[in-house]
Amino acid sequence: MTSHATDLRNVAIIAHVDHGKTTLVDQLLYQSGMFRDEQLDKLAGGQHNLIMDSNDLERERGITILSKNCAVVYHPEGVTTGGVDGQGGVRINVIDTPGHADFGGEVERVLRMADGCLLVVDAFEGPMPQTRFVLGKAIEAGLEPVVVINKCDRPDAEPDRVINEVFDLLVDLGADDHALDFPVVFASAKNGWSVKRFEDAPADHQGDMRAVFEAILEHVPPATGDPDGPLQMLVTSLDYSEYVGRIGIGRVFGGTVRTGQQIAVVDREGNIRNAKVGQVRCFEGLGRKDVASVSAGDLCALVGVEDIDIGDTICDKDNPAKLPPVAIDEPTLTMVFRVNDSPFSGQEGKYVTSRQIRDRLEKEAEHNVALRVTPREGGDEFTVMGRGMLHLGVLLETMRREGYELSVGKPEVVVKEVEGHKHEPLERLVVDAPAEHVGAVMELVGGRKGETVHMDQRGEMTHMIFEIPARGLIGLRSRMLTATQGEAIMHHAFERFVPWMGEVPHRQQGVLISLETGQVTAYSADQMGDRGVLFVEPGDKVYAGQVVGEHNRENDLTVNVTRQKQLTNFREATKEAFTKLKSARRLSLEQSLEYIEDDELVEVTPGSVRVRKRMLSESERKKAARSAKDKAATG
């Protein structure tokens, strides 16, 4: 049996990307006394302060993608040494949530499990777009924030300004008066200390997280629910094990769930079926342990319930009362996933057929609730809708690492019909750039229908807030970095749907297209130097119809990058001349997705990311261009 509800707190930790949320959770685990240093390092894969980011992609990108739960026990008198069943301590279920708006599906679900939240904000940057997004979701869920001003060891920290900005943000989000009187803790998660007053910050950066623990105990309400009432549990997350199948994770809102219990499962549509609980597991540290039962107010994982799904209510068999299902924001971006039909298909991937791609996408959609998958006519293509470029980019990166090969089309925004008029998603864009690049930033954003909302100076950087249609963001990041010599920092989050804002400029330059299939030669790469920038290097294999570079003019140009230098018996005057090739511009997966136009695809395989034309044959492309021109002239 788990701890009594009065000794239990369920707290979600929310923040913008890179404000130290995951590091803070690591410190809470560490200072709870439940792990030794070597255990923590082992859990973090040899990289301390990365315990909660267990996914390879999370570690590489430095972001949280999947929500995770852990449990610690805090003893007001000091640390515990007895695990989550330590005597006399308060059990705290900590829910680490993603900071990116693209993973809002995760955020909305897990907030249903919490009774309060820690809002972690950088002591210099203050609230950012994702802070606004996630905090808005928390306010909607009725959670009152405990504000943790993190990174207070920064020399440029301005905690007073940041507190005022948090207050203004809460007012904007419509928080009630009680939430506006929020408690504040000042911390440096990296150095492991926290204090109630900024003036008490330790000069030697030595201290503990006691102030954070005490703020949770004082301001996060104890978990509620009648353990003797009828059973009600909402499934908000899924896990999967090859041994036991699906595992449903959620919060028990009423009653008690027991191992071996006969239950009723009510799905999102209200259909009822009977099932049996194979095993109940509660959270302990970073893992789970089998228990006989879990009571109201606590979080748990259920094993052995067939076809359990997100949004299901686990009920008393004789009194099946459904809980409100999880509400999820609509997708804002759509892409076409299709079978890879390039000349190099099947050379690197293990899963290449439309059936394998369909099965993988359907499996993803089961637990990735912000994702929508719809097969298209013919069966070889699928429309995949998601919350943003990062959301779909992470899915593609995960699939290619698993051995899948596929092609994807240009990302497009989801358009809604509202009262007979076309509406599109509008995003809130925040850009920090040095003062000398402000003009370039304003010109770029303005050219894509962006409007300035706010601007102020923060140290050497200018902080700019814009509202811009989501279409205008596609391809903006790379151009922004080029225009600001790599110094701009940009973040964005979905704001609302607005009436269609007119045409947004497309890519200005044409592309260089390979004429033949073969290997890129240094001789031909050198010849291309005055035509544009190559995406390939000597030695790379290319095929006819592959995009191998960017043309320095507006039109597309077919070029031969596989041509060998003709050998003759004449000695050339320039034979000994040294030629230095221009370095190729290598496009990452997300850069490729942002780069392509409607007549192009990104080929994604375990070993390569290539940009190609939909029609590989030059004659077919010319025929299609003529047909489109004639149609435009007559229509």
N, C-alpha and C positions, 0 to 999 in steps of 0.2 A: 504494500500500500504506500502511496506517495505521501508527502508532507501534507498537513492540514492547510486549507486554503489561506488562513490568516498568516501563515508563515511562507507565503508564496507570492512572488511578483513576476508578471510577464511584461517585459519591456523590449520595445523595438528600438534599434539604433539606426537613425536616418541622417543622411548628409549628402552633400555634393561630392562628386568624384575627387579623390585625392585630398580630402580634408582630414584624413586620419581616422576614419571610422573603424576600419578593420584592425588597425594598429591598437586602437583603444580597447576593442574586444579582446585582443591578444593579452593586453596588460591586465584586464580584469580576470582573465583565466589564470594568468601567471601569479597574480597577487592574491588570488583566492587560496593559494597554497595547495592546490590539487595536483600540481605537476612539478616535477623537478626540471632543471634547465635542460638536461639531456633528453627528457621526454618531449619537451616543447620543440626542440630543434628537430627531433625525429619526426614529430607530427607535421612540422613545417617543411619537411623534405630537405633539411639542412639549411633552410633560409629562415632565420628567426623573424618574427613579426609578419609572417604570412600564413599563420595556422588556418585562419578562416577562409582564405583564398586557396582552396584545395585543388581547383581545376587548373590544368596547364595554361589555358588561355588567360585565366584570371591573373596568374603570376606574371606571364609575359607582358600583358597590357597594363598591369597594376590597377585593375578595376574589379569590382564585385559584379558577377553576372547572375549567380544563383543565390537565393536566400538560404540561410543556414541557421540551425538552432544549436545552442549549447546551454548547459546548466551549471551554475556555480552556487556555492553556499557562502554567505558572508556572515561572520560572527561580529556583532558590534564591538565586542571586547578585543577582537584581533582575528588573525587568519585562522582558518580551519585546517585540520589535517585529516579529516575523516571522509572525504568525498561528499557526494550530495546527500548522504544520510547522516552527516555529521550532527552531533547532538547540539540542540539549542540554537542552530543557525537559521538564517532566513534563506530560503531557496529562491534563486533568481533565474528564470528562463530568459536568456538573451537571444534576440532574433536579429541577426545581421542582414540588412536589406541592401539591394543594389542602389547605387546613386544615380545611374543613367536613366533618363526618361524612357529610353528604348526598352528597358526591362521593367516598365511600369506594371506589366502583368504580374510579375513576382511581387512588387511592392504592395499592390492592392490586396493580394491574397493574404500575405503574412501579417498585415496590419490588423486583420480580423482576429488574430490570435493574441494581440497585445492589449494591455490596460493602460499603458503610458508609453512615452517615447523619450529617448535622449536625442536632441538635435545637436549634432556636432558641426561647428562652424569654424573655419580658419580665422585666426586672430587678425589677419591682414586683408584677405580677400573678401570676407564677409559672406552674406547669402548670395548664392549664384543660381543660375536657372534651374538646375536639378534640385537645389535646396527648396526652391519655390514649389516645384512640382511635387516632391515627396511630402513636404510639410503640408501642402494643400490637401493631399490624400489623408494625412494623419488627422487634420482638423475635421475633414468630412467624416472620419471614423470616430470622432469624439474624443481623440487622445489629446491630453494637455502636455506640452513639451517641457522637459528640463533641458535648458540650453547649456551646452558644454563648449566654451570658447577654447578651441584647441590650438596647438602650435604657439603658445604664449611665450616660448623661448625665442621666437623670431625677433631679430633686432628691429624690424619695422612693424611689430605688432601694434595695433590700435584697438584694444578691446572695447573702449568706450564708444567709438564710432560704430563698431560692429554690433554692439548691443542695441544701439539706436536703430540700426538698419534692420535687425531682427524684429524689433518692435514695429517698425513701419511695415515690414513684410506681413506680420501677423494681422495688422489692421487691414491691409489690402486683401488678405485672404478671408476676412470676416470672422476672425476669432472672437470669442466672447470676452468679457471683462476679466474673468478669472484667469483665462489663458494668457491675457496680456500682462498679468502680474506674475511673469514666469521667473522661477529660480535660476540662478546662473552659477556655474562652476568654471573656474579657470584651470586649464590643464596643459600638459605637454605629454601626450601619449607616448611619443618617441622616447622621452626620458623617464616616463613612469611616475609622474607626480601630478597632483591636483590640489587646489586650494579654493576656499570660498571667497577670498578677496584677492584681487590681483596684486595688491601691495605685499601680500604674504608669500609671493612666489619665491621659491628657494634660489638663492644666488648661485649655489653649487649644483643646481638641477638634481638634487637628491630629495626623494620623498616617496609618497605612496598615493594610491588611488582611493584612499578612505573617503575623501570629499564626494567622489562620484557615487560610491556605494551608499553613503548616508543620504545623498540627494534622492537616490532611487527609493530607499526605504521611507523617506519622509514624504515624497511628492507623487510617487506612483502608487495608486490605490491597490490594496490587496486583491487577489483574484477572488471572484465571487461565483456563486452557484450552489445549488442544493444537492449535496452528494446522495441524498436519499430520495430525490425526485425521479421522474422518468428520464431515461437516457436521451441526451441530445448532443451529438458531436458533429462539427462541420469539417469536412475534409478540404484543406486549403493547399495541400502540396502532395506530390507523389514521389516515391523513390522506387527503385527497381532492383531486384536481386535475381540472379540466374537460378538460385536455389528455391526461393519461395515466391517469385513473381512480384506483382505489384504490392507496394507497401503504402498505405494511406496515412498521411500525417495531418494532424489538426488539433483543435482544442475541444475539450469536453466542456460544454456550456451548462449541462445539467445531468444529474445522476452519476452513475459509476459504470465504467466499461470493464468487463472481466474476461480473462482468458477462457475460451470455450463457450462463451455466452451466445445464445441464439438472439439475433438482432433483425431489425428491418432496415433496409437501405432505400432512401427516397432520393431519386436523382433530380437533376436540375429541372426536368419537365414535370416532376410530380409523380412519376411512376414508382411503384413500391414493389420490392422483392425481398424475400427472406434470405438470410445468410448466417454464417457462423464465424465468430472471431477465433482465428487459430492461435494467435499470440498477441499479448499487449506488451509494448515496450515504452519505457519512459526515458527521458534524456538524462544522461549523466556525463558531466564534463563535455567532451567533444563527441562522445559516442552514445549508444543506447544500451539499456539492459532490460532483460525480461523481468516482468513483474506480474503479480497475480491480478492487480487491478489499478486503475487510474480514476481519480474522482474529479468532480466538477471544478473548473478553474485551471486545471493542469493541461499540459500539452502531451501528446503521446503519438505513437506509431502503431498501426494495426496491421498484422500479418495474417494472410489466409483468407481475406474477404475477396471473393472472385469479382473481377471486373469493376473494382472500386475506382472512382473517378473524382476529379476535382469538382467541388460544388455539391457532392453527395452529402446528405445528412444521415448519420448513423443514429437510429432511434430504438426506443424500446419496442419490442416485437408486438406488444399488445396496445401500444399507444404511439403510433408513428406520426409524430409532429415535425413537419419540415421547418428548417431554419432558412432565413433569406439567403439566396445563393450569392456567390461572389460577383460583384459588378465589375466589369472590365471595360476600360476605354477602347474605343474602336481603333483599328489599324489606320495608319496614315500613309503607308508606302506599299506599293505592289511591284512584284517582279515576276517574270516568267522563267521557270526552271524547265529545262528540257534535256533530252538525251544528247550526249556529245557525239556529233556526227562528223568531226574533223578527220582528216587523213591520219592523225596520230591517235585516234580514239582506241582505247583498250590496251595501250602500251604501258600505262602506269597504274591504272585503277583496278581494283578488285571487283567493284560493284558498278556496272555500266548500263544495265538494262532499265527500261522505264518502270518495270515492275519493282525492281529493287529500290529505285529512287522514290516511287510512290509509297512503298512500305515504310521507308525511312522517314519521309515527310509526315505520314499519318501517325507514326509513332511519336514524332516530335510534337505534333499538334495535341497529343493526348495530355501532355504535362505543361507545354508552353502555351498557356491559354490566350496570350495576345496574338497568336499566330493563326491564320486561316489558310487552308489548302483546298483548292478547287481544281479538279482535272479539266483539261480543255479538250475540244473535239480532236479525235485521232488517238488520244491516249498517251502520246509521247511528250506532251507539254502539261505543265501545272502552273496555275496562278497562285503565287504565294504572297500573302499580305501580312505585313508586320508593322512594328511601331517606329521604325526608322532604319537608316543605313547601317548603324552599328548592330541593331537587333538581327537583321538579315545577314550581315557580314559575318557575325559570330557563328550563325547557323551554317553558312557555307564553309567557313574555316574548320568547324568541327567535322562536317561531312567529309571534306577532303582528307583530313587526318585519319578518318576511319576507313579510307580507301575508296571513296566514291569519286566518280567522274561524271561531270555534267556541264552544260552550257547555260548561261543566264543572260537575260536581256536587260535593257536599260531600265533602271528604277523609275517608276512613275508615281505621282501622288494619287491618293484615293480621292475621287471627286464625289460630292454628295449633291443630290437634288433637294433643294429646300424651297417649297412653294413655287415650283416650276423654274427656279433659277439655279445655276451651277455654283456650288460653294467648294472652296478648297481649304486645306489646313494652313493656318498661320502659325509661325514659330517666333518665340522670343529669343533673340540672338544677343549674346554678350561677347564683346571683343575687348581685350586688353592689348594695347599696342603702344610703342614709344611715340612721343609727340610728333616726331618728324614724319611718321607714317600715317598720321590720322587722315590726311587728305586722300591718300591712296585707298584706305579702308572705306571712307565715306563714298568715294567714287564707285568702288566695287559693289558695295551693298546697295547704293542708290540705283545703280544700273540694273539691279535685279529686283526692283520694286520694293526695296527695303526703306523703312521710315525711321528716323531717329526719335527715340523716346527720352533718353537721358544721356548726359555726358559729364564726367568730372575727372579731375586730376588726382592720381594716387601715386605719390612719389614720382618716379621717372616715367610711369606708365599712364596713359589716358584710358579711362574706363568708359566704354560706350555700350549703350543698350539700344537695340533696334527691334522692330517688328518686321518680319519678312516672310513672304510665302514659302512654304516648304520646297516648292520647285526651285526657288532661287538658291537654296542651300546645296543642291546637287552640283558638285564640282567646285564649290566656292572655297573649300578649305585649301586645296592645292594652290589656287590662284591667290588667295590671301597670304599664304606663306611666301610665295614668289614676290608679291608686291611689297611685303614688309621684311624681306631678307630673312625669313624664318623666325621673326621675333614676335609675331602676333599669337595670342592665345584666344581661342574661340570656343564657346559652349552654346548649346541651344536646347530648347525644350518646347514641346507642343503647347500652344496657347488656346486656340479656338478655331472654329471654322468660320470663314468670311466669304463674301461674294467673290467670284473669279476676278483676279486682278489684271487680266490681260497677258500678253505674250512676255515671256522672260527670255533674254538673250541666250543663244546656244553657244557651243564651242566655236571659236573664231577660226581656228586653223583646220586645214584638211589633214589627211593622214597619208603615210607612205605604205603601200600595200605590196606584199611580195608577189612577184610574177611567177616564180617557180618554187618547187619543193627541193630542199637540199640543205647544205650547211653554209652558214654565213662566213664569208671570207674577209680577211683583213683588207684585201685590195678593194673589194666592192664597198666595204664600210667606209674606207677612206674617200671613195668617190662620192659618197652620200653626204659628206661634210657640209657642202654648200646647199644641200636640198632641205635640210631640217635636222631634227634630233632623233637618233635611233633609240628604240626600246630593246634592241638585241645587240649581242656582242659577237665578235668572230668566234666560230666554233659552235654557236647555237644552231639547233635544227629548226628550220621554218618550213611552212608549206604555202602553196599558192592560195592567195586570199587572206593570209594572216596580216594583221596590221603590225608593221615592224618599226614604225616611227611616226613622228609628227612633222607634217610638211610646213615649211615656213610661209606658205601661201594658203588661200582659203579653199582651194580645190584639192581633191584626192589625187594622188599620183601613184601609178603602178611602177615599181622599180625592181631591178634584179640585184638582190643582195647576195646571191650565191655565185656570181660570175668569177671565174678564175682569171688571173693575169696570163695573157698569151705569152708563151715562151718562144723566143726567136734566137737566131745565131748572131743577131746584131747587138753589139754592146751599146747600152744607152748612157748618155751623158749624166743622167740623174740616178744611175744605178745605186750609187753609194749614199744617196740622200736619205736622211733619217725622217721618217714620217711619224708624227705623234697623233694617234687617233683621239677624237673626242670621246669622253666617257659616255656610256649609254645611260639613259634615264630608265631605271627599273621601276615599274609600276607595281605597287602592292595590290592585294585583292580589292581592298576598298577604294584605292585610287583608280583602279581599272573600272570598277562599277560606276564611279563618278565621271569617268572620262568618256565613256562610249556614247554614241548617238543611236537613233532608232534603227539604223540599218546594220548595227554591229552587235556582237555578242562577246561575253567573257567566257573563255574555256577554262574550267576549274578542274584540275587533276591533283592527285597527291603530291606530284613533284613540280608542277608548273602552273602558272597563271598566264594565259595568252589572250590578247585581244584579236578578234577576227571579224571579217565581214559575214553577214548572214549568208549572202550569195558568194561562194568562193570563186566562181568563174567570172572572169573579167567581162566576157561577152554577155553573160546573163545580167550583170550589174548595169552595163550600158543599155541593154534592152529595157530593163526595168526603169532606168532614168528617163529614157525617151518616152516610155508609156506614161510615166507620171507627168512629164512635161506636156504631152498632148492632152492628157486629162485636165490639167490645170488650164490650158488654153481654151478648151471647149466648155469647161464648167465654170 
